[in-house]
Each structure stands twice: as structure tokens, then as C-alpha cells.
């Protein structure tokens, strides 16, 4: 199993996102101050004459490159599959428990606030060493891409992310009000289900260490 310890974070994360104390109400931290307004954009500026085609706008031509998960460690550490990954399900049926406790809005920022997108970058470079990085235009996460799509579809939901350029590649970095901001009142099987998938996906017999 490949592991990579991420050092240099200002406040290294401790513990599990689902093991946070469930005592007391969750307070949403205030939003950081906004910078100077450079330009104002509206969804109408990007609409075309073909409204039906515009409504069908979606992400296409998707190709899987890499994946990773966080593990509990004193030092923020990621783990990702070796070659090949091994399907290693539990011996019997497992019943999921509903989400409870406290969960980070952005687990990457909570665990590694100085460079929250670095785990994804390191994972891709480790699993796809021949990737032509000088040909990448944009590197972002589902949160930033999804926010942009909702904006273009005129969904009234505020969002924020930072934009950083390295060479010719532009990085969209998710930004919540605080790195360790929590999801208020989780319902369903979201984080719990993701944790179960991680257990099924990664096996010591089908992974390597970095």
C-alpha cells in the first residue's frame, strides 16, 4: 500500500473526521473577508442562443487517473492503491450505520490546511508518472468544478475558491470559511458510506508503500 506523509502543514490534523465530539451545537465560522472586486460575471453572460443545449451542460470525456484516502496518523498521511489494486470485501454482510458525529466539510483542508490540494497532486504523480503535466490547463476538485457548473446553470448557491497558477496550469483550490469547518447536522449515509468504500477498495495485499 503506498503511503505518503505530508509534512509542513501549519496545524497537522489529529484523529478521525467521524470521531469528533458530538457534544454541543456546531457553529459556522464567519466567512473570510473579500478582496477587491476585479470583475463581475453573471450566468447570463455565458448562455447561448440554444437554451435546450445549454441546460444539458455537463462534464464529459472523464478518465480515471488515481485515488487516495486519509488514514489515522499523528502526521497527516494518505494511502493509495498499488498495482494492481485488490478487491478484498469483508467475509460477511455489513450493515451501514447512519451518519452521526461530526464531519469536516473539506477533509483535505482539515488535515493539511497549508496545501489542501497537494495530496491529490502527489497521488496523481505517483500513480501516473508519465502524465504530461505541462499540458494541463486546469487542476481542480469536484467541489470547485461543481460550483462553476451550478453558477453557469444559474443556481443561487454561494461558493468560494482560490485560484493559483503554476506554469501554464491553473489550480482551483476549495476554500471554506475555515479549514476545519464542520457539516451541520449530517443525515443519511454520506461519510459513513465513503468510509465503507475505502475499506473495500484498499487491501494490504493489493497496494504498495511509498
C-alpha angles and dihedrals in degrees: 000000000000113000127182123191113213112213131182100053114144093229111019111213121247128199132358128313089229095047097063115127112274092205119114132011121298112246118206109228116232118266116259115255117273122244128228116308108250101173137346119226130187131195090243090066090065100044120111131212090257099075094176091055090046092055090056093057110139144144112276140175093043119180126187114236110162146332138204142181135205120244129200109267140141086241116048103262133179128201128201136179124275126221110309107013114221125226104228111170122182116268095248142027116290124206115213119229119222118259114277136160123032130319131190118243089219112023092185094057092042092055099035110018098168094061110008095171095051096087090059092047093049091047094051093047091049096048098037104034093165094056110134097232093176088067096055115110102181133017116189144137132250090263096058095040092046091050091053092049092050090049092053089049089052096245108164100231122124119228140170137200136157125242121218128177123212110179106312094335121097117207121208106205118194114238124194124179089270133003092244097042111147132221108249115229103351112208132189127012104308108122091021091055092047090053091052091050089052090054091051096043102051123057128172087229093059104041142066137217125246 
